[in-house]
Amino acid sequence: MNLQFSNCGVLKSLTSGFTSLDSTEIVQLENIANKCPLDGGQGVFVARSILVQLGNYEFDDRNLCEILEERGSKAQTKEFVAGFYPNPALNEITFIIPNEKDCQSVRLLSTIGQEIYKIAKPVNGQNMKIGQLVTGIYFLEYQYADSSKESFKLIKN
C-alpha cells in the first residue's frame, strides 16, 4: 500500500509541479516517510524523495530502525536485511550489515559503474561520508565472502 500511494503521489507531483499536493496527501507521505525502510520498504524512499523536494525534511532512520529491531527481536518475525540509511542522504550514510552475512567490501559506484570508493570489511553501523559528492544517483554494492553481491540505489541530495 505504501508504494502504491507514493507512486500515485509521484505521478501527481510530476504533472502538477509539486504545488498541488493537499495537506492530507502531505500528511500521508510524512507517515510513510517516517517509517523504518526495513519495515516500510521502497515506498518509504519514494515518499521521502517527494517530501525533500517540497521542503526541509530530515529522517532519523537510526532511531526508527532501532525501534523496529527491538520489536523484531522480541517477536522473532523480522529478518534483518542488508542496506543503508538515510536515503536520500546529504552528508553521510550508515551501513546495515546483518551479523550472519560476512561482508568483504562495500563499493560506491557511479551510474556508469565507475568505482568512487571502496571500503574493505565494513561493519554494521559504520558511516561513509558522502557530502563531497555531486547531487545525483549512485549505487552501493555489497560483496560477500560467498561471492554473492547486493546492490542498492543511493540518492545524494
C-alpha contacts under 8 A as a table, 3 or more apart, distances in Angstrom:
res1	aa1	res2	aa2	distance
1	M	4	Q	5.10
1	M	5	F	6.19
2	N	5	F	5.34
2	N	6	S	6.12
2	N	32	I	6.45
2	N	40	G	7.09
2	N	43	G	5.05
2	N	44	V	7.26
3	L	6	S	5.01
3	L	7	N	5.94
3	L	41	G	7.80
3	L	42	Q	6.42
3	L	43	G	3.88
3	L	44	V	7.53
3	L	46	V	7.39
4	Q	7	N	5.24
4	Q	8	C	6.28
4	Q	43	G	7.54
5	F	8	C	5.13
5	F	9	G	6.20
5	F	43	G	7.98
6	S	9	G	4.87
6	S	10	V	6.08
6	S	29	L	7.06
6	S	43	G	5.94
6	S	46	V	5.97
6	S	47	A	5.52
7	N	10	V	4.96
7	N	11	L	6.30
7	N	43	G	7.87
7	N	46	V	7.30
8	C	11	L	5.30
8	C	12	K	6.20
9	G	12	K	5.02
9	G	13	S	5.87
9	G	25	E	7.87
9	G	50	I	7.95
10	V	13	S	5.03
10	V	14	L	6.06
10	V	46	V	7.72
10	V	50	I	6.83
11	L	14	L	5.20
11	L	15	T	6.27
12	K	15	T	5.31
12	K	16	S	6.08
12	K	18	F	7.83
12	K	21	L	7.95
13	S	16	S	5.20
13	S	17	G	5.60
13	S	18	F	4.48
13	S	19	T	7.46
13	S	20	S	7.36
13	S	21	L	7.15
13	S	50	I	7.81
14	L	17	G	5.55
14	L	18	F	6.65
15	T	18	F	8.00
16	S	19	T	6.37
16	S	20	S	6.11
17	G	20	S	7.37
18	F	21	L	6.45
18	F	53	Q	7.84
18	F	54	L	6.86
21	L	25	E	5.98
21	L	26	I	6.50
22	D	25	E	5.41
22	D	26	I	6.36
23	S	26	I	5.05
23	S	27	V	6.14
24	T	27	V	5.15
24	T	28	Q	6.23
25	E	28	Q	5.03
25	E	29	L	6.17
26	I	29	L	5.04
26	I	30	E	6.10
26	I	51	L	7.77
27	V	30	E	4.96
27	V	31	N	6.14
28	Q	31	N	5.10
28	Q	32	I	6.36
29	L	32	I	5.15
29	L	33	A	5.97
29	L	47	A	5.31
29	L	48	R	7.56
29	L	51	L	7.28
30	E	33	A	4.97
30	E	34	N	5.98
30	E	47	A	7.26
30	E	48	R	7.73
30	E	51	L	7.49
31	N	34	N	5.40
31	N	35	K	7.03
32	I	35	K	5.75
32	I	40	G	7.11
32	I	43	G	7.11
32	I	44	V	5.50
32	I	47	A	6.40
33	A	43	G	7.81
33	A	44	V	4.69
33	A	45	F	6.85
33	A	47	A	5.30
33	A	48	R	5.15
33	A	59	F	7.64
34	N	44	V	7.46
34	N	59	F	6.55
34	N	60	D	7.98
34	N	64	L	7.65
35	K	39	D	6.84
35	K	40	G	5.80
35	K	44	V	6.62
35	K	61	D	7.90
35	K	64	L	6.48
36	C	39	D	5.36
36	C	40	G	5.98
36	C	41	G	7.98
36	C	44	V	7.61
36	C	61	D	5.92
36	C	64	L	5.15
36	C	65	C	5.03
36	C	68	L	7.11
37	P	40	G	4.91
37	P	41	G	4.95
37	P	42	Q	6.97
37	P	44	V	5.84
37	P	45	F	7.34
37	P	61	D	7.70
37	P	65	C	7.66
38	L	41	G	5.80
38	L	65	C	7.18
38	L	80	F	7.84
38	L	81	V	7.45
39	D	68	L	7.36
40	G	43	G	6.40
40	G	44	V	5.62
41	G	44	V	5.86
41	G	45	F	7.62
42	Q	45	F	5.38
42	Q	46	V	6.48
43	G	46	V	5.03
43	G	47	A	6.05
44	V	47	A	5.26
44	V	48	R	6.17
45	F	48	R	5.04
45	F	49	S	6.08
45	F	87	N	6.35
45	F	88	P	7.17
46	V	49	S	5.13
46	V	50	I	6.47
47	A	50	I	5.28
47	A	51	L	6.28
48	R	51	L	5.05
48	R	52	V	5.98
48	R	87	N	7.89
48	R	88	P	7.21
49	S	52	V	5.31
49	S	53	Q	6.58
49	S	88	P	6.66
50	I	53	Q	5.37
50	I	54	L	6.62
51	L	54	L	4.96
51	L	55	G	6.30
51	L	57	Y	6.73
52	V	55	G	5.44
52	V	56	N	6.17
52	V	57	Y	5.66
59	F	86	P	6.98
60	D	63	N	5.67
60	D	64	L	6.30
60	D	86	P	7.47
61	D	64	L	4.87
61	D	65	C	5.61
61	D	85	Y	6.19
61	D	86	P	6.04
62	R	65	C	5.42
62	R	66	E	6.10
62	R	85	Y	7.68
63	N	66	E	5.17
63	N	67	I	6.47
64	L	67	I	5.42
64	L	68	L	6.55
65	C	68	L	4.88
65	C	69	E	5.96
66	E	69	E	4.93
66	E	70	E	6.12
67	I	70	E	5.23
67	I	71	R	6.23
68	L	71	R	5.05
68	L	72	G	5.89
69	E	72	G	4.97
69	E	73	S	5.95
69	E	78	K	7.90
69	E	80	F	7.95
70	E	73	S	5.21
70	E	74	K	6.30
71	R	74	K	5.29
71	R	75	A	6.26
72	G	75	A	5.14
72	G	76	Q	5.31
72	G	77	T	5.71
72	G	78	K	4.99
72	G	79	E	7.92
73	S	76	Q	4.93
73	S	77	T	7.50
73	S	78	K	7.46
75	A	78	K	7.78
80	F	98	P	6.08
81	V	96	I	7.41
81	V	97	I	7.13
81	V	98	P	6.19
82	A	95	F	7.80
82	A	96	I	5.11
82	A	97	I	4.84
82	A	98	P	6.02
83	G	95	F	6.18
83	G	96	I	4.89
83	G	97	I	6.79
83	G	152	F	7.01
84	F	87	N	7.64
84	F	93	I	6.48
84	F	94	T	5.37
84	F	95	F	4.40
84	F	96	I	5.06
85	Y	89	A	7.64
85	Y	93	I	5.50
85	Y	94	T	5.40
85	Y	95	F	6.83
85	Y	96	I	7.69
86	P	89	A	5.40
86	P	93	I	5.97
86	P	94	T	7.27
87	N	93	I	7.91
87	N	154	L	6.19
87	N	155	I	6.04
87	N	156	K	7.73
88	P	154	L	6.59
88	P	155	I	4.64
88	P	156	K	5.77
88	P	157	N	6.41
89	A	92	E	6.49
89	A	93	I	6.61
89	A	154	L	7.64
89	A	155	I	6.34
89	A	156	K	5.17
89	A	157	N	5.85
90	L	130	I	7.04
90	L	131	G	5.95
90	L	156	K	5.85
90	L	157	N	5.04
91	N	129	K	5.91
91	N	130	I	5.07
91	N	131	G	3.91
91	N	132	Q	7.72
92	E	127	N	6.50
92	E	128	M	5.43
92	E	129	K	4.32
92	E	130	I	5.06
92	E	131	G	6.46
93	I	127	N	5.54
93	I	128	M	5.38
93	I	129	K	6.69
93	I	130	I	7.27
94	T	125	G	5.57
94	T	126	Q	5.58
94	T	127	N	4.39
94	T	128	M	6.43
95	F	122	P	7.94
95	F	123	V	7.36
95	F	124	N	5.68
95	F	125	G	5.29
95	F	126	Q	5.55
95	F	127	N	6.36
95	F	128	M	7.94
96	I	124	N	5.10
96	I	125	G	6.06
97	I	101	K	6.93
97	I	103	C	7.37
97	I	123	V	6.48
97	I	124	N	4.60
97	I	125	G	7.62
98	P	101	K	5.53
98	P	124	N	6.85
99	N	102	D	7.36
99	N	124	N	7.74
101	K	144	Y	6.98
102	D	144	Y	5.57
102	D	145	A	5.58
103	C	106	V	7.74
103	C	121	K	6.11
103	C	122	P	6.72
103	C	123	V	7.86
103	C	142	Y	6.77
103	C	143	Q	5.91
103	C	144	Y	4.38
103	C	145	A	6.24
104	Q	120	A	5.95
104	Q	121	K	4.70
104	Q	122	P	7.08
104	Q	142	Y	7.70
104	Q	143	Q	5.64
104	Q	144	Y	5.20
104	Q	145	A	5.88
105	S	118	K	6.78
105	S	119	I	5.43
105	S	120	A	4.39
105	S	121	K	5.22
105	S	122	P	6.19
105	S	142	Y	5.99
105	S	143	Q	5.32
105	S	144	Y	7.18
106	V	118	K	5.74
106	V	119	I	5.25
106	V	120	A	6.71
106	V	121	K	7.84
106	V	122	P	6.87
106	V	140	L	6.57
106	V	141	E	5.51
106	V	142	Y	4.63
106	V	143	Q	6.35
107	R	115	E	6.63
107	R	116	I	7.43
107	R	117	Y	5.64
107	R	118	K	4.36
107	R	119	I	6.39
107	R	140	L	5.60
107	R	141	E	5.11
107	R	142	Y	6.67
108	L	115	E	5.99
108	L	116	I	5.49
108	L	117	Y	5.09
108	L	118	K	6.37
108	L	138	Y	6.93
108	L	139	F	5.75
108	L	140	L	4.71
108	L	141	E	6.55
109	L	112	I	7.63
109	L	113	G	5.29
109	L	114	Q	5.32
109	L	115	E	4.57
109	L	116	I	5.53
109	L	117	Y	7.29
109	L	138	Y	5.78
109	L	139	F	5.03
109	L	140	L	6.24
109	L	141	E	7.50
110	S	113	G	5.15
110	S	114	Q	5.17
110	S	115	E	6.59
110	S	116	I	6.86
110	S	137	I	7.38
110	S	138	Y	4.99
110	S	139	F	6.38
111	T	114	Q	7.42
111	T	137	I	6.67
111	T	138	Y	5.69
111	T	139	F	6.89
115	E	118	K	7.29
119	I	122	P	6.21
122	P	126	Q	6.66
123	V	126	Q	5.57
129	K	132	Q	7.84
130	I	133	L	5.54
130	I	156	K	7.82
133	L	156	K	7.46
134	V	156	K	7.35
135	T	155	I	7.75
135	T	156	K	5.02
135	T	157	N	5.01
136	G	155	I	5.95
136	G	156	K	5.20
136	G	157	N	6.76
137	I	153	K	6.95
137	I	154	L	5.74
137	I	155	I	4.76
137	I	156	K	6.11
138	Y	153	K	5.96
138	Y	154	L	5.02
138	Y	155	I	6.43
138	Y	156	K	7.38
139	F	151	S	6.54
139	F	152	F	5.52
139	F	153	K	4.61
139	F	154	L	5.54
140	L	151	S	5.51
140	L	152	F	5.14
140	L	153	K	6.45
140	L	154	L	6.92
141	E	149	K	6.65
141	E	150	E	5.66
141	E	151	S	4.37
141	E	152	F	6.52
142	Y	149	K	5.42
142	Y	150	E	5.11
142	Y	151	S	6.26
143	Q	147	S	6.47
143	Q	148	S	6.08
143	Q	149	K	4.62
143	Q	150	E	6.82
144	Y	147	S	5.36
144	Y	148	S	5.43
144	Y	149	K	6.16
145	A	148	S	7.33
